[in-house]
């Protein structure tokens, strides 16, 4: 049993949006669970990416990172990246060549009920199916047992979310592929995470490390394309398009929780909010 009367989940496919719009949309969905009981009767899955690329900062990213942060933000602005603060915690993420998911639901009842790590674990179930649906084999059991911690080297690296895997995050050979963060209201949670499709470590070194070589960006982070090539999985280039990856992710959510998708849109929920 999935705990939902109609056996469905809300599906919102937003595509490419600016960073500020994406973060406002996720927070808007979380707030809908406070004021709209009909919407909160189902979990919601929203899929999107950042267009143009963006640098997002964690809501609670600390002042001790100020000097480094200002330098990184200036470089990001010079590259015409959006700069945005997430409604969730964690550290900075470069949103480029990736797909992002957002899950919003009650943590008081239903399949995502539980404390923070219990919810992380439950969300990890559909992400695990997403990667196996691509023909990949994530590190065995790490998303259940608590992800392998990746050591950091120095203050600059401490600014980047992807250089540490937290409990129930999926890894490949110890390499992190998806950065996840969560926020909770009185009754509901928002969890979103970015999955690198084609990871270029040199872009990250240039932004986060002033171009100074840091092997951590080769040893601790990976992407879908890199893991497919490593595993010898044959794929055509458009297999990594947003639409194709979204379909696999939708099916993974459906199968993980025995729920059927019902298409929704932010425009339907709030006609003047400005979302497509």
C-alpha positions in Angstrom: 0.0 0.0 0.0 1.3 3.5 -0.9 -0.9 5.4 1.6 -2.6 7.7 -1.0 -6.3 7.3 -1.8 -6.1 7.7 -5.5 -2.7 6.0 -6.0 -1.2 8.9 -7.9 1.5 11.6 -7.7 1.5 15.1 -9.1 4.0 15.4 -12.0 5.3 18.8 -13.1 7.8 19.0 -16.0 9.2 22.6 -16.1 12.2 22.2 -18.4 14.8 24.9 -18.5 14.2 28.0 -16.2 16.4 30.7 -14.7 17.8 29.9 -11.2 15.6 32.3 -9.3 12.4 30.9 -11.0 13.4 27.3 -10.2 14.1 28.0 -6.5 10.9 30.1 -6.1 8.9 27.3 -7.8 10.2 24.7 -5.4 9.5 26.8 -2.3 6.1 27.7 -3.8 5.3 23.9 -4.0 6.3 23.4 -0.4 4.0 26.2 0.7 1.1 24.7 -1.3 1.1 21.8 1.2 0.3 24.3 4.0 -2.7 25.8 2.3 -4.1 23.3 -0.2 -5.2 20.0 1.3 -6.2 18.7 -2.1 -2.7 19.1 -3.4 -1.1 17.7 -0.3 -3.0 14.5 -0.7 -0.4 13.4 -3.2 3.4 13.7 -3.4 4.7 15.9 -6.1 7.6 15.3 -8.5 9.0 18.3 -10.5 11.7 18.0 -13.1 13.7 20.8 -14.5 17.2 22.2 -15.3 18.8 25.6 -15.0 18.9 27.8 -18.1 21.2 29.7 -18.2 23.6 27.7 -15.9 23.6 28.8 -12.3 25.5 28.8 -9.1 23.3 28.0 -6.2 24.2 28.7 -2.5 22.9 26.8 0.4 20.4 28.7 2.6 22.6 28.5 5.6 26.0 28.7 3.9 28.1 30.3 6.6 29.9 33.6 6.8 33.3 31.9 7.3 33.1 31.2 3.6 32.6 34.9 2.8 36.0 35.6 1.2 36.1 32.5 -0.9 32.4 32.9 -1.7 32.7 36.4 -3.0 35.6 35.3 -5.3 33.6 32.4 -6.7 30.4 34.4 -7.1 32.3 37.1 -9.1 33.7 34.4 -11.4 30.3 32.9 -11.9 28.9 36.3 -12.7 31.6 36.9 -15.3 30.6 33.6 -16.9 27.0 34.9 -17.0 25.8 32.2 -14.6 22.7 33.0 -12.5 23.5 33.4 -8.8 20.7 32.1 -6.5 20.3 31.0 -2.9 18.4 27.8 -2.4 15.6 27.4 0.1 17.4 24.3 1.3 20.7 23.9 3.2 24.0 22.5 2.1 26.8 24.1 0.1 27.3 25.6 -3.3 26.3 23.7 -6.5 27.2 24.5 -10.1 24.1 23.8 -12.2 25.4 23.0 -15.6 24.9 19.9 -17.8 22.5 18.4 -15.3 18.9 17.4 -14.6 17.3 18.4 -11.3 14.4 16.7 -9.4 12.2 18.1 -6.7 10.1 16.0 -4.4 7.5 17.7 -2.2 5.2 15.7 0.2 4.0 15.3 3.7 6.4 13.7 6.2 3.6 13.2 8.7 1.8 10.5 6.7 2.2 8.5 3.5 5.2 6.8 2.0 7.6 9.6 2.9 6.6 9.8 6.5 9.5 9.8 9.0 12.5 11.8 10.3 14.9 13.6 7.9 17.2 10.7 7.2 14.3 8.3 6.8 12.9 10.6 4.1 16.3 10.9 2.4 16.4 7.1 2.3 12.9 6.9 0.9 13.7 9.4 -1.9 16.9 7.5 -2.6 14.8 4.5 -3.6 13.5 6.2 -6.8 16.9 7.7 -7.6 18.5 4.2 -7.3 15.9 2.9 -9.8 16.7 5.8 -12.1 20.4 4.9 -12.3 19.7 1.2 -12.8 17.2 2.1 -15.4 20.0 3.8 -17.3 21.9 0.5 -17.2 24.2 1.6 -14.4 25.1 -0.1 -11.1 25.5 2.3 -8.2 27.7 1.3 -5.2 26.0 -1.6 -3.6 23.7 -0.6 -0.8 25.3 2.8 0.0 22.1 4.6 -0.4 20.5 2.4 2.2 23.4 2.3 4.7 24.5 5.9 4.5 26.7 7.2 1.8 30.5 7.0 2.0 31.9 10.2 3.3 34.3 11.9 1.0 37.1 13.8 2.7 37.6 17.4 1.9 40.9 19.2 1.3 41.0 22.8 2.4 38.6 25.6 2.7 37.9 26.2 -0.9 36.7 22.6 -1.4 34.5 23.1 1.7 32.5 25.5 -0.4 31.4 22.9 -2.9 28.5 20.5 -2.2 29.7 17.7 -4.5 33.0 17.1 -2.6 31.2 15.3 0.2 28.6 12.4 0.0 26.1 12.4 2.8 24.1 9.5 4.2 21.8 7.9 1.6 23.3 9.7 -1.4 24.2 7.5 -4.3 27.8 7.0 -5.4 29.7 5.2 -8.1 33.1 3.9 -6.9 32.8 6.4 -4.1 32.2 9.3 -6.5 29.2 11.5 -5.9 26.8 12.0 -8.9 23.8 13.7 -7.2 23.8 16.6 -4.7 20.6 16.6 -2.5 19.3 18.9 0.1 16.0 19.1 2.1 13.9 21.7 3.9 11.0 20.9 6.2 7.9 23.0 7.2 5.6 22.0 10.0 4.0 19.2 8.0 5.8 18.8 4.7 9.3 18.5 3.1 11.0 19.7 0.0 13.9 17.7 -1.3 15.7 18.6 -4.5 18.8 17.4 -6.1 21.0 17.9 -9.2 22.4 15.0 -11.2 25.3 15.7 -13.5 24.7 14.5 -17.0 28.1 15.3 -18.5 30.5 16.3 -15.8 33.6 18.4 -16.7 36.0 18.6 -13.8 38.0 21.4 -15.4 35.0 23.7 -15.4 34.6 23.1 -11.6 38.3 23.6 -10.9 38.3 26.9 -12.8 35.3 28.1 -10.8 35.9 26.7 -7.3 39.7 26.5 -7.2 40.9 29.5 -9.3 42.1 27.0 -11.9 44.6 25.4 -9.5 44.6 21.6 -10.1 42.8 19.6 -7.4 42.5 15.9 -7.9 39.4 15.7 -5.8 37.4 17.0 -8.8 38.5 13.9 -10.8 38.4 11.4 -7.9 35.2 12.4 -6.0 32.6 13.5 -8.6 31.2 11.9 -11.7 28.3 12.2 -14.2 25.9 10.0 -16.1 27.8 10.1 -19.4 31.1 9.3 -17.7 29.6 6.3 -15.8 27.9 5.0 -19.0 31.2 5.1 -20.9 33.0 3.5 -18.0 30.5 0.7 -17.8 30.6 0.1 -21.6 26.9 0.9 -22.0 26.1 1.8 -25.6 23.9 4.9 -25.9 23.1 7.5 -28.6 23.7 11.2 -27.8 20.0 12.1 -27.5 19.6 9.4 -24.8 21.0 12.0 -22.4 18.5 14.7 -23.4 16.3 16.2 -20.7 13.2 14.6 -22.2 14.6 11.1 -22.3 16.1 11.3 -18.8 12.8 12.8 -17.5 10.9 9.8 -18.8 13.2 7.3 -17.1 13.0 9.3 -13.8 9.2 9.5 -14.0 9.0 5.7 -14.5 11.4 5.2 -11.6 9.2 7.3 -9.3 6.1 5.3 -10.4 7.8 1.9 -9.9 9.5 2.8 -6.6 6.3 3.9 -4.9 3.6 2.2 -6.9 2.0 5.5 -7.9 0.8 6.8 -11.2 1.7 10.2 -12.6 -1.0 12.9 -13.0 0.3 15.9 -14.9 0.0 19.2 -13.2 1.5 22.7 -13.8 2.5 25.6 -11.6 0.2 27.7 -13.8 -2.7 25.6 -12.8 -1.9 26.0 -9.1 -1.3 29.8 -9.3 -2.4 31.4 -12.6 -0.4 34.6 -12.1 2.8 33.1 -10.7 4.5 33.3 -14.1 5.5 29.7 -14.7 5.0 27.8 -18.0 
